[in-house]
Amino acid sequence: MVQSPEELQKLSQENIENAMKSFGTLSKSAQAIAVEVADYSKSSFEQGTAALEKLLGAKTLEQAVEIQQAYLKSAYEGAVAQATKIGELYTELAKEAYKPFETAFGKIGR
């Protein structure tokens, strides 16, 4: 419990500092996630375009089916890997954003 104006001022200053640290972490993590999504989107588009070019060059129906199956498998595996990576980035974001507040929450429990 806050007992003096000085303690209240110190607590307020700590909370502001913690909020700024957390905001910095959120900003950096959001940028990393945005870059990751943009890179994946570009790569996915390029792979789709390459698969379409191969598909248009297919001589037989069997060859076209093989090209399409290979592309779908590759696209699915890439999407799962990307979802896992983005999930890990969000988990790390949550952990890092919480860190500045750990000590403050510990003080409340006392």
N, C-alpha and C positions, 0 to 999 in steps of 0.2 A: 504494500500500500504506500502511496506517495504521502510523505509527511511534511514536506516543505516546498515552497515555490522553486527552490534551486533543484530539488529532486525532480519536480515536474518538468522544469526546463531541460534538465539533462535527459530525461526519458523522452521528451518530445524531440530533442535533437537526435537521439539514437534512432528513433522511429523514422525520422526523415532520412537519415543516412542509410538505414536498412532499405527503405523504399527506393531510394536512388540506386543502390546496388542491385536490387531486384529488377528495377526497370532497365538498367544497363544489361543485365543478363538476358532479360526478355527480348530486348532489341537485338542483341548479337545472335541469339538463338533463332529469332524469327528471320533474320537475314540468312543464316545458314540453311534454314529449312526452305526458304524461298529460292535460294541458289540451287539447292538439291532438286527441288521440283522442276525448276526451269531446265536444268541439265538433263533430267530424266525425260522431260517433254521433248526436248530437242533430239535426244538420242532415239526415243520412241518413234518420232516422226521420220527420222532418217532411216530407221530399220523398216518401217512400214513402206516408205517410198522404194527402198531397195527390193523389198519383197514383191511389191506391185510390178516393178520393172522385170523381175525374174518371171513373175506370173504371166505377164504379157508376152514374154519370149518363149513360153512353154510350147513344145511341139505336139505333145499329146495330153490327153485328159489325165492320165496317170501321173505324168510329170507335174501338171498343174496342182493336182491333189497333194503330191509330195511337198511341193513348194509351200502350199498353203498350210499343211500340217506342221511343217518345220517352223514356219513363221508364228503360228498360233502357240506352239510349244515354247518357243523363245520369248514371245510377248508375255505369256502367262508367267513364266519363270522370272522374267524381268520385273513384272508388276508385283509379284510376291516379294521379291528381294527388295524392291523399292519401298513397299509398304512396311516391311520389317525395319528398314533403315530409318524411315520417317518416324515410325513408332519409337525407335530408340532415341532419336533426336528429341521428340516430345517428352519422353521419360527423363532424359538428361535436363531438359529445360525446366521441368517441374522440380527436380532435385536442386538445381542451381538457384532457381528463383526462391526456393524455401530457405536455403542456407542462411541468408542474412537475418532471418527471423527466428532461427532456432534458439538462440540465446534469449531473445525477448520472450518467447513462449515458455522457455524454461524458468524464467523469473516469475512468470504469472503463476506457475504451479507451486511455487514455494509459499 
